[in-house]
């Protein structure tokens, strides 16, 4: 993506540099224009001062212009200057926010300095600078926006095509899985081969539901509902026993009745199914899995305990595409999906594991409170 954006970003910086340079030139020209205008007005005022001096009249008073008369030793004779220049070694000077202009005149055979001043108005220059900067920012923002849109469009299109592909693929998988399940039931056979097929089919359905949830969670809402977690756990345990039978694994449930939570049934199903499926996958043949649900300290606690090989690094199992060594199959999405569901619904989660003895996954739900939600 960055490669595609390199040229637009470079072009944006070039445009920005050109606008900064142009803004500097505009401000500079505006400043020179203001200087020329002020000098012309000071020269006009000088003419009025000289006329008054020649006629021995009172010097004209102005609200805009100020004057000062100094002898050749720079001693002030008369002045109404708001600010005096630091010295008189200039013809024109900009100092202390004023434009000064110095000239000479003679009276009674003596030469004097006449210093004229006008306060500079920076408002016009500041307005031009602000207007130029605002225009430059608008152009740069627009250029960056176009660069971003043009750069991200291929990735948005690719994501859209990928989502469409997965949705179509998932739809095409759903029908064959249903057909296989129906035909297995219609066969009416009950032997170890059929048991293994049923187990594999249910495992495929769990994987299918994980993948479907993972694809759709970005753009489909899974609204929460009042869920009897006790009945739901028993239902999911009955379903997962069909998978456990292939390895002669027993699933025992110890469930307190009528424990309710406020959560999406689909998300609760993904959480429970993934834990039971992983317990079956990682347990030894003929092992035992315990599913417990109880209320403790104001929380509804779900515990899934297996007698498998244990987990070497429990900190990594919640990451996407991570599976424990020595286990075949799966995409490593399951516990990452479980973690995202827990974070979304405020479920506390944790795991304890000991190599050679097994693992214990614990989840703590907030119980449904009718007084708060109804």
N, C-alpha and C positions, 0 to 999 in steps of 0.2 A: 504493500500500500504506500509506504514512504517513497519508494522509487517512482510511483506514478505521480506523487505530489511534489517531487523535487522541482520540476520545471515551473509549475504554477506558483510555488512558494518563492522561487528565485525571481520570477517575473513580478510578483507582488512587492518584493523588497526593492527591485529596480524602480518600480512605479513610485514607491514611497520615497526613495532617495531623490528622484526627479521632482516630486512635489515639495520636498523639504528645500531643495535648491531653489526652485521657483518661488517658494514662499519667502525665502531669504532675499531674493532679488526684488520681489514686490515690496517687502517691508523697507528695503534699502532705498528703492525709488521713492516710496511714499515719504520716507524720512528726508530725502533730498528735496522733494517737492515742498515739504513743510518748511524746510530751511530757506529755500529760495523765496517763498511767500513771506516769511517773517522778515528777511533781509530787505525785501522791496518795501515793506511797510515801515521798517526802521529808517530807511533812506527818505521816505516821504516825511516822517516825523522830524528827521534831521533838518529838512528844508524849512519846516515851520519854526524850529528852534533858531536857526540861523537868521531867519527873517526877523524874529523877535529881538535877537541880539543886535542886529544891524540898526534897528529902530529904537534901541534901548527900551523895549517894552518888557512887560512881565512875561516870563517864560510860560508857554502853554502847559496846562495840567491835563493829564490823560489818565484814565483808569486802566488803560491797556499798556501804555508805554511809560518807562521811567528814565530819568536822566541823572547825570552827575557831572559836576565841573571840578577839575583837579588842576593844580599847577604842575609845572614840569618835574617837581620833586614828588609828585603823586600825593600831595597834600589836598585833602578834600576842601573845596571852597563852598559848594552848595550841592545838595544831593537829596533825591527822594527814592534812591534805589532800594529795592527790597533786599537785595543781596549784592554785596560788593565783590568784584572779581579779586582773585588772590594777588594779582599784579596787573600792570597796564602795558605789559609787553606783548601786545596783540593788535590786530586790526579787527578780526572777528573771533569770537570764542564761545563755545557752549560749555557752561559750567553751572553747577548747582541748580539745574532745571531751567536756566535762563540762556537766551542768546544775547551776547554782548557785542556792540559795535563801537569802535573808538575812532574818533576823528579829531581835528585840531581847529582852533579858531584863535584870533588875536583880538585883544582889547587894550587900549591905552599903551600900545607898543609892547605888550606882554603876550606870550603864547600860552594857551591852556588846552588841556585835554577835555574833550566832550565825550562822555561815555553814555551810550543809549542802550536800553535793555528791554527785552520783552520776555515774559514768562512763556516757556514752551508748553504746548498742549499735546500731551502724549495720547489723549483719548482716541484720536483718529488713527494713529499708528497702531495702537492696541486693538482697535476695532478691526482694522484690516488684517492684523496678525491672527486674531481669533477667528475671523471669517475664513481666512485661508487655511488655518489649521483644521477647522471643522470640516471644510470641504475635502481636505486631504484625508481626514479620518474616515469620512463617508466612502470615499473612493477605495481606500485600502480595505475597509470592512467588506465592501461589496466584492472586491477582488478576491479576498480571502474566502468569502462565502462561496463564490463561484468555484474557487479551487477546491474547497472542501466537498462541495456537491459533486463536482466532476470526478474527484478522486475516490469518493466513497460509493458512487453509483455502481461500478462493477461488482463491488463486494455485496451490496444490497441485492443486486440481481442474482449473484451466485447463491446467497443465502436463501432467496426466494425459490430459486430452482431446486436447491437442495431440500428445502422443506417440502416442496411439492413432490419431489422424488420419494422422500421418506414416507410421506402421507400415502402416496399411491402404493408404495411397497408394503407398508403396514396393512393397507386395505386388502391387498392381494394375498397376504399371509393369513389374514384372519379367517377367510372362508375355508381354505384347506385344513386349517387346524380344527375348525368346527366339524368339517366333514369326517376327518380322521376320528375325532372323539365319538361322533354318532355311530360310525361303522364299527368301532371297537365295542361299543355297548351292544350293537345289534348282533355281533358274533356270538355273544353269550358264552364265551369261553373264559375260563378262570385257571390259568396256569402261570408259571413263572415268566414265560415270554410275553404274555398279554399284560402281566403286572408291570414288567419292565417298560413295555410300550406306553401303558397308561402313565407311568411315572415320568418317562421322557416327554410325553405330550404335555403333562402339567408343568414340567420344568420349562418347556418351550413357551407355554402360555404366560408363565411368570416373567420370563425374559421379554416376551412380546409386550406385556403390560408395562414393564419398566421402560423399555425403549419408547413406547407410545407416550408415556407420561413425560419422559425426558424431552421429547420433541415438542410436545404441545404446551409444556408449562410456561414457555416464554410468551405465548399469545392467547392462551385460554385460561380463564379463571376457574378455580376449583372452590366454589363457595362453601363455607363451613355450615354444618348442620348439627342438630342434637343427635349424638350417636351413643347408643348403648354399647360401650366398649366391651363389656362382659360377653354379651351375645356375639359380638363381632369377632372377638378373639376365639371363641369356641368354634365359630363357623370356619374361620381361616385355618384353625388347627385340624379340623376334619378334612379340609381340602388338602392340606400339606401332608397328611398321613398317606395320601395316595402316592406322593413322591418318595416319602421315607420308606415305604414298603419294599422298593427295589433294593435297598441296602439293609433290609431287615432292622430298621431303626424304629424305636418306639417313641412317640410323642405323648407326654403326659401333661395334662393341663390342670392347674390349680387356680381357679378363677372365682373371686368373690362376685356375687350377683349384683346386677343393676348399678354398675358404675358407669356414669355418663360423662361424656366430654363434649365440647363444641368444636368440631373439626370436620373437614371434608372426608367423606367416606372413602373416596379414591385415594387420598393421601394416607389415611390411616391404613388402608389395605396395602399400599406400597411399603410402608414402614414394617408392618407385621410380616408380610410375605417375604420380604428380603431377609429379615432376621431368621425366620424359620428355614428358608431355602438355603441360606449360608450355613446354618447349623447342620442341616442334612448333608450338604456338600463337604463340610470339613470334618464331620464325625466319622469314626471308624464304623465299619459294618457291624451291625448288632448292637450299636450304642444306644444311649438314652438322651432325649432332649426334654427339658422341663420348661414349660410355659406357665408363668405365674403372673397373676394380676390381683392387686390388693390396694387398699387405701391406707396411707400412713402419713402422719404429720401434715394433713391438709392437701396431700398430693395423691394422685392415682399412679401407682408404680407398676410398670410392665417389665418383667425380667425374662430373658431368654437365655437358658443355660445349656451348654452342650458338653460332651465328653470327648472332644476332638483333640487334635494335635497341639492346639494353642496357637497364639499369634506372636511372632517374633517382635514386631514393632507396631504397637497399637496406635501410635501417632500418625502413621501413614495410611491406615485403612480407610479413612474418610475421604482421601483424595481420589480424584477421578482417574480411572484406568489403572488402579492399583489392585492387585490380587496377591494373596499369599502364595508363596512358592509351592510347587508340587500339586497344584489344583488345576485341572484342565477345564476349559469352557468358560463362558461368561465374558463380559466386556469390561468388568471392573467399574460399572456404573452404580451398582446397587447401594452401597453404603454412602456414596456421594449424594445419591438421591435422598436417602434417609436423612443425612445431615441437613440438606437444604430444606426438607419438610420440617425437621425439628426447629431450625432457626426461624422459619416462616411462622410457625405456630407457637413459638415460645416453649418448646418441649426441652427439658434438660436431658442430656444424653451422656452416656459414658460406657466404658468397657474395661473389664479386668480379665487378664488372661495369664495362664501359666503353661509353659511348654510341657507337653506330655500329659496334661490334665484337662485342658479345655478352656472355654471362654464364657464370660457372663456379660451380657449386654443389658443395660438398665436404662429405662426411659421414665421420666416423671412428667405427667400431664396435670394441668390445672383442671379440677373437676368443674363440670357445668353448673352454673349458678343461675337458677331461674329468676331470682330477684334482680339480678344485674342485667340479664339479657332480654327478658320478656317485658 
